[in-house]
Amino acid sequence: MSIRWCHSCARAAGLIGQEIPSALTGNLYQLGKFIKHTLPTGSPKPVSIFSEPTYATYENFVVSSLASGSVERDDSGRTNVVWYAGSHIGATWQHGQPIFANDTVKVVCTGDRLHAFSISSAGYSTATCSTCGGPILI
């Protein structure tokens, strides 16, 4: 079961606060994730795509998310940061067609690698921080 924190409690616990890499496409993993989430494909598997496929926009979403998103430690041990962008920022595509309008950013942090993608807040809800009990988006 995932454990979730508000941004302040996650930062105090040392779960986030790591430096953002100077290049979010600086290795093959991160470049591949950037391309995957900025270029629509005809994949049968759902893939979320940012509406604005520029590096600057992608970087802004990563920085905004890491600066203020809620945090979860998922069942696989990954630290994920979820930030509600408040407007349409992308779509989830399947078989070449958009199936969800996305308004939220999720950043997956795995060791020294991270990548971001857009998601729909429709699949998320509010919950409480496991430390302070404050409201968060999960």
N, C-alpha and C positions, 0 to 999 in steps of 0.2 A: 504494500500500500504506500502511495506517495505521501511525503511529508511536505507541508507548505508553510512559507513564511512571508510576511510583509517585507518590503524592501529594507527597511531600517533594521529589523531583527536579523535578516539574512546577512546584511553587511556586518553587523556587530558579531555574528557568529563566524565570520570569515568565509561564508559560502560564496560571496561575490565580492568584487572589489579588485579583482585581478586586472592587470593592464590590458587594454584592448590592443591587439596586434597592430603594428604600424601599417600592415597591408592585409586586408581581409581576404585577399586572393593570393597571399604570399606563398602558398604551397599547393600541390596538386589537389589535395583534399578540399581545401577552402575554395579554390578556383572552380572545381567541379560542382560544389554546392551553390556557388554564386551563379554559374551558368544554369544549373538545374532549376533554380528558383527565379530566374529572370527571362527564360526562354520557353514559351509554350511548346509542348510536344504533343504528339498523338498517342502517348502512352495510355494503355488501359488502366494502369494504376493511378489513383489520384495524386496529383502533384500541384502544390500551390505555387503561384507565380505572382510576383510583385507587378503592379500596373506600370510603374515607372522603373524601367530596367537599367538605370544608371548606377555606376559605382557610388556616386555621392549620395544618392537616395538610400541605397543599401546600407552604406556606412552610417547615415543618420539614424536609420531604424535600429541598427545594432547599438549605437551610442545611447539613444533615447531609452531603449529597452534596458540596457545594463545600468543606466542612471536612475531608473524609477520603477521598473517592473517588479511584480511579485515573483517569488522563487519557489520552485518545487524540486525535490530530490525524488526522481522516479524510481520504479522498481528495478531498473537496470543500473542504478547508481549515478545516472547523469544528473547534472544540475541544469535545470531549464528556467529561463526567465520569460515571463509572459507580460506583455505591455499592451494595453488597449490604446490604439492609435486614434480612435474617435471618428474616423472617416474611412471611406472605401480606399483601400491601399492595394488590393489585388483580388485574385480569384483562385479557387481550386479547380483544376482542369482534369477531366477524365475523357478519354477517347476524343481529344481535340475540342471539347466543349466545356465552358465554365459551368460548374455545378453549385458553387457557393460564392457569395460575395464576402470578401475578407476585410476585416477592420482591426485586426490584432496582429502583433508580431510575437513570434516565439523564437527565442535564441537558445540553441542547444550547446552546452559547454561540456566538452569531453576532453579532459586533460588540458593540454595546451591548444586544443583546436576548438573553434566555435563557428557556428553558422546560423543564419537567420532565415525564417520563411514566414509568409503570411498565413493566417488562419482566420476562421470565422468565429466571432465571439458567441455565435448561436449555440455552439457546442460546449460553451463554458458557463460557469455560474459564479456567484460570490460564495465565499467561505470565510473562515477566520484563520488568522495566523496561529500556528501551533505554539508560538511563544507568548505573544502579547494579547491574542484574541481579537486584534483589529481586522477589519474587513479587507479581503483581497479577492482578485479575480483568479479563478482556477479553471 
